[in-house]
């Protein structure tokens, strides 16, 4: 395959993003590195300038777990390393 996924996966020729997909303008190949499965996509957080909760709100992307301590502090006040990008 020598074209971008969206050439065919545009909702007309073949299925496109699911309704609960993270909102993005990036090409599929930016996060999805396998043509066999879309599971296990890795999002590169480099260059993100908004706070974590902008996306990690439980709707767009997974939010705090249920057993997380109650706080109004921003995520990066306690979570200083981004272990998910290693």
TORLOBA-116848 format. One line per field, with one value per residue: residue number from 1; residue in one letter; z, y, x of N, C-alpha, C, CB in turn. Coordinates in nm, 2 decimals, always signed. Atoms other than C-alpha are relative to their C-alpha. Glycine has a CB too. Layout:
// TORLOBA-116848
i	[NUM_...]
aa	[A_...]
n.c3	[Z_...]
n.c2	[Y_...]
n.c1	[X_...]
ca.c3	[Z_...]
ca.c2	[Y_...]
ca.c1	[X_...]
c.c3	[Z_...]
c.c2	[Y_...]
c.c1	[X_...]
cb.c3	[Z_...]
cb.c2	[Y_...]
cb.c1	[X_...]
// end
This chain:
// TORLOBA-116848
i	[1_2_3_4_5_6_7_8_9_10_11_12_13_14_15_16_17_18_19_20_21_22_23_24_25_26_27_28_29_30_31_32_33_34_35_36_37_38_39_40_41_42_43_44_45_46_47_48_49_50_51_52_53_54_55_56_57_58_59_60_61_62_63_64_65_66_67_68_69_70_71_72_73_74_75_76_77_78_79_80_81_82_83_84_85_86]
aa	[X_X_X_X_X_X_X_X_X_X_X_X_X_X_X_X_X_X_X_X_X_X_X_X_X_X_X_X_X_X_X_X_X_X_X_X_X_X_X_X_X_X_X_X_X_X_X_X_X_X_X_X_X_X_X_X_X_X_X_X_X_X_X_X_X_X_X_X_X_X_X_X_X_X_X_X_X_X_X_X_X_X_X_X_X_X]
n.c3	[+0.00_+0.01_-0.03_-0.14_-0.04_+0.02_+0.14_+0.01_-0.13_-0.01_-0.04_+0.13_+0.06_-0.11_-0.13_-0.04_-0.14_-0.07_-0.06_-0.12_+0.03_-0.05_+0.11_+0.05_+0.15_+0.04_+0.09_-0.07_-0.02_-0.11_-0.12_+0.03_+0.07_+0.05_+0.10_-0.03_-0.11_-0.05_-0.15_-0.04_+0.06_-0.10_+0.03_-0.04_-0.08_+0.02_+0.06_-0.06_-0.08_-0.08_-0.11_+0.02_-0.01_+0.12_+0.07_-0.10_-0.08_+0.00_+0.12_+0.12_-0.03_-0.13_-0.10_-0.12_-0.04_-0.11_-0.13_+0.00_-0.11_+0.04_+0.01_+0.10_+0.06_+0.13_+0.00_+0.00_-0.13_-0.07_+0.10_+0.07_+0.11_+0.09_+0.02_+0.11_+0.12_+0.00]
n.c2	[-0.12_-0.12_-0.13_-0.01_+0.08_-0.07_+0.00_+0.09_+0.00_-0.13_+0.01_+0.04_+0.12_+0.09_-0.06_-0.10_-0.01_+0.03_-0.11_-0.04_-0.03_-0.12_-0.10_-0.03_-0.03_+0.08_+0.11_+0.13_+0.05_-0.07_+0.08_+0.15_+0.04_+0.13_+0.01_+0.12_-0.03_-0.14_+0.01_-0.02_-0.12_-0.07_-0.15_-0.07_-0.11_-0.11_-0.12_-0.03_-0.12_-0.01_+0.09_+0.14_+0.02_-0.05_+0.12_+0.11_-0.04_+0.11_+0.01_+0.00_+0.10_+0.05_-0.10_+0.05_+0.12_-0.02_+0.00_-0.11_-0.09_-0.12_-0.12_-0.09_-0.03_+0.05_+0.13_-0.01_-0.04_+0.12_+0.10_-0.08_+0.08_+0.06_+0.14_+0.06_-0.02_+0.06]
n.c1	[+0.09_-0.09_+0.07_+0.04_+0.12_+0.12_+0.04_+0.11_+0.08_+0.05_+0.14_+0.08_-0.06_-0.03_+0.02_-0.09_-0.01_+0.12_+0.06_-0.06_-0.14_-0.06_+0.01_-0.13_-0.02_-0.12_+0.03_+0.00_-0.13_-0.07_+0.01_+0.02_-0.12_+0.02_+0.11_+0.08_+0.09_-0.01_-0.02_-0.13_-0.05_-0.09_+0.00_-0.12_+0.04_-0.10_+0.06_+0.13_-0.01_+0.12_+0.00_+0.04_+0.15_+0.06_+0.04_+0.03_+0.12_+0.10_+0.09_-0.09_-0.10_+0.01_-0.03_-0.05_+0.07_+0.10_-0.06_-0.09_+0.03_+0.08_-0.09_+0.03_-0.13_-0.02_-0.07_-0.14_-0.06_-0.05_-0.06_-0.10_-0.06_+0.10_-0.04_+0.07_-0.08_-0.13]
ca.c3	[+0.00_-0.11_-0.01_+0.32_+0.50_+0.46_+0.08_+0.11_+0.48_+0.43_+0.54_+0.17_+0.03_+0.36_+0.73_+0.88_+1.24_+1.50_+1.67_+1.99_+1.82_+1.97_+1.77_+1.55_+1.21_+1.20_+0.94_+1.06_+1.02_+1.28_+1.56_+1.39_+1.28_+1.19_+0.88_+1.04_+1.34_+1.47_+1.83_+2.02_+1.86_+2.03_+2.05_+2.07_+2.34_+2.23_+2.16_+2.35_+2.50_+2.66_+3.00_+3.03_+3.12_+2.79_+2.63_+2.94_+3.06_+3.03_+2.71_+2.45_+2.62_+2.94_+3.25_+3.61_+3.75_+4.00_+4.29_+4.21_+4.51_+4.49_+4.38_+4.19_+4.10_+3.74_+3.64_+3.58_+3.94_+4.06_+3.74_+3.63_+3.41_+3.11_+3.14_+2.86_+2.60_+2.69]
ca.c2	[+0.00_+0.33_+0.58_+0.71_+0.50_+0.77_+0.74_+0.44_+0.45_+0.76_+0.63_+0.57_+0.32_+0.16_+0.22_+0.53_+0.64_+0.51_+0.75_+0.75_+0.81_+1.08_+1.40_+1.47_+1.61_+1.38_+1.11_+0.75_+0.66_+0.91_+0.68_+0.35_+0.18_-0.16_-0.23_-0.55_-0.40_-0.05_-0.17_-0.05_+0.29_+0.50_+0.88_+1.09_+1.35_+1.56_+1.92_+1.90_+2.24_+2.20_+2.04_+1.67_+1.70_+1.88_+1.53_+1.30_+1.38_+1.04_+1.12_+1.20_+0.99_+0.79_+1.01_+0.96_+0.61_+0.58_+0.52_+0.84_+1.08_+1.37_+1.69_+2.00_+2.02_+1.98_+1.64_+1.77_+1.91_+1.55_+1.35_+1.50_+1.21_+1.10_+0.73_+0.66_+0.80_+0.59]
ca.c1	[+0.00_+0.16_-0.11_-0.24_-0.51_-0.77_-0.75_-0.97_-1.08_-1.29_-1.63_-1.75_-1.50_-1.41_-1.48_-1.33_-1.26_-1.50_-1.74_-1.54_-1.20_-0.98_-1.05_-0.75_-0.64_-0.33_-0.31_-0.38_-0.02_+0.09_-0.04_-0.13_+0.19_+0.04_-0.17_-0.30_-0.47_-0.56_-0.53_-0.23_-0.19_+0.08_+0.02_+0.33_+0.27_+0.57_+0.47_+0.14_+0.09_-0.25_-0.31_-0.36_-0.73_-0.80_-0.81_-0.79_-1.14_-1.30_-1.47_-1.19_-0.93_-0.91_-0.93_-0.83_-0.91_-1.19_-0.95_-0.75_-0.72_-0.97_-0.79_-0.84_-0.47_-0.36_-0.22_+0.13_+0.16_+0.21_+0.28_+0.60_+0.73_+0.54_+0.59_+0.34_+0.59_+0.88]
c.c3	[+0.00_+0.03_+0.15_+0.02_-0.05_-0.15_-0.02_+0.12_+0.02_+0.03_-0.12_-0.05_+0.11_+0.14_+0.04_+0.15_+0.07_+0.07_+0.13_-0.02_+0.05_-0.12_-0.04_-0.15_-0.05_-0.09_+0.09_+0.04_+0.11_+0.12_-0.03_-0.09_-0.07_-0.10_+0.03_+0.11_+0.04_+0.15_+0.03_-0.06_+0.11_-0.04_+0.06_+0.06_-0.02_-0.06_+0.04_+0.09_+0.09_+0.12_-0.03_-0.01_-0.12_-0.08_+0.10_+0.09_+0.01_-0.11_-0.13_+0.02_+0.15_+0.11_+0.12_+0.04_+0.12_+0.14_+0.01_+0.12_-0.05_+0.01_-0.11_-0.07_-0.14_+0.00_+0.02_+0.13_+0.07_-0.10_-0.08_-0.11_-0.08_-0.04_-0.12_-0.13_-0.01_-0.09]
c.c2	[+0.12_+0.13_+0.00_-0.08_+0.07_+0.01_-0.09_+0.00_+0.14_+0.00_-0.03_-0.13_-0.11_+0.07_+0.10_-0.01_-0.04_+0.13_+0.05_+0.02_+0.13_+0.10_+0.04_+0.04_-0.07_-0.11_-0.13_-0.05_+0.06_-0.08_-0.15_-0.04_-0.14_+0.01_-0.12_+0.02_+0.15_+0.00_+0.03_+0.13_+0.08_+0.15_+0.06_+0.13_+0.12_+0.12_+0.03_+0.12_+0.03_-0.09_-0.13_-0.02_+0.06_-0.12_-0.11_+0.04_-0.11_-0.01_-0.01_-0.11_-0.04_+0.10_-0.07_-0.13_+0.03_+0.01_+0.12_+0.10_+0.12_+0.12_+0.09_+0.05_-0.05_-0.12_+0.02_+0.06_-0.12_-0.09_+0.08_-0.08_-0.05_-0.14_-0.06_+0.02_-0.06_-0.12]
c.c1	[+0.09_-0.07_-0.04_-0.13_-0.13_-0.04_-0.11_-0.09_-0.06_-0.15_-0.09_+0.06_+0.02_-0.03_+0.11_+0.02_-0.13_-0.05_+0.07_+0.15_+0.04_-0.01_+0.15_+0.00_+0.12_-0.04_+0.00_+0.13_+0.08_+0.00_-0.01_+0.12_-0.02_-0.12_-0.09_-0.10_+0.01_+0.02_+0.15_+0.07_+0.08_-0.01_+0.12_-0.04_+0.09_-0.07_-0.14_+0.02_-0.12_+0.01_-0.05_-0.15_-0.07_-0.05_-0.03_-0.11_-0.10_-0.09_+0.09_+0.10_-0.02_+0.04_+0.06_-0.08_-0.09_+0.07_+0.11_-0.04_-0.08_+0.09_-0.05_+0.13_+0.01_+0.08_+0.15_+0.06_+0.05_+0.07_+0.10_+0.07_-0.12_+0.04_-0.06_+0.08_+0.13_+0.00]
cb.c3	[+0.12_-0.14_-0.09_+0.04_+0.15_+0.05_-0.09_-0.01_+0.12_-0.14_+0.06_-0.10_-0.06_+0.00_+0.11_-0.04_+0.05_+0.11_+0.03_+0.11_-0.15_+0.05_+0.05_+0.02_-0.02_+0.13_-0.11_-0.08_-0.13_+0.02_+0.07_-0.07_+0.09_+0.11_-0.14_+0.05_+0.12_-0.04_+0.05_-0.03_-0.06_+0.00_+0.07_-0.12_+0.14_-0.08_-0.15_+0.07_-0.09_-0.07_+0.12_+0.11_+0.13_-0.08_-0.09_+0.07_-0.07_+0.13_-0.01_-0.02_-0.02_+0.03_+0.04_+0.12_+0.04_+0.01_+0.03_-0.13_+0.08_+0.09_-0.02_+0.05_+0.09_-0.09_-0.13_-0.11_+0.08_+0.07_-0.08_+0.09_+0.05_-0.13_+0.12_-0.01_-0.02_+0.14]
cb.c2	[+0.00_+0.00_+0.01_+0.15_-0.03_+0.14_-0.04_-0.15_-0.04_+0.07_+0.13_+0.12_+0.03_-0.06_-0.10_+0.14_+0.14_-0.11_-0.02_-0.11_-0.01_-0.01_+0.13_-0.12_+0.15_-0.05_-0.01_-0.10_+0.01_+0.14_+0.05_-0.02_+0.00_-0.10_+0.00_-0.11_-0.09_+0.08_-0.14_-0.11_+0.09_-0.05_+0.06_+0.03_-0.03_-0.05_-0.02_-0.12_+0.12_-0.02_+0.07_-0.09_+0.07_+0.08_-0.05_-0.04_+0.13_+0.01_+0.13_+0.14_+0.05_-0.13_+0.07_+0.10_-0.11_-0.12_-0.13_+0.08_+0.04_+0.02_-0.04_+0.13_-0.06_+0.11_-0.07_+0.09_+0.07_-0.07_-0.06_+0.05_-0.11_+0.10_-0.08_+0.05_+0.15_-0.04]
cb.c1	[-0.10_+0.06_-0.13_-0.03_+0.00_+0.01_+0.13_+0.05_+0.09_+0.02_-0.05_+0.01_+0.13_+0.14_-0.01_-0.05_+0.05_+0.03_-0.15_-0.02_+0.03_+0.14_-0.07_+0.10_+0.01_+0.07_+0.11_-0.08_+0.07_-0.07_-0.12_-0.13_+0.12_-0.03_+0.05_+0.10_+0.02_-0.12_-0.04_+0.09_-0.11_+0.14_-0.13_+0.10_-0.02_+0.12_+0.00_-0.06_+0.02_-0.13_-0.08_+0.06_-0.05_+0.10_+0.12_+0.13_-0.06_-0.08_-0.08_+0.06_+0.15_+0.08_-0.13_-0.01_+0.11_-0.10_+0.07_+0.00_+0.13_-0.12_+0.15_-0.07_+0.12_+0.06_-0.03_+0.04_-0.11_-0.12_-0.12_+0.11_+0.09_-0.02_-0.03_-0.14_+0.01_+0.05]
// end
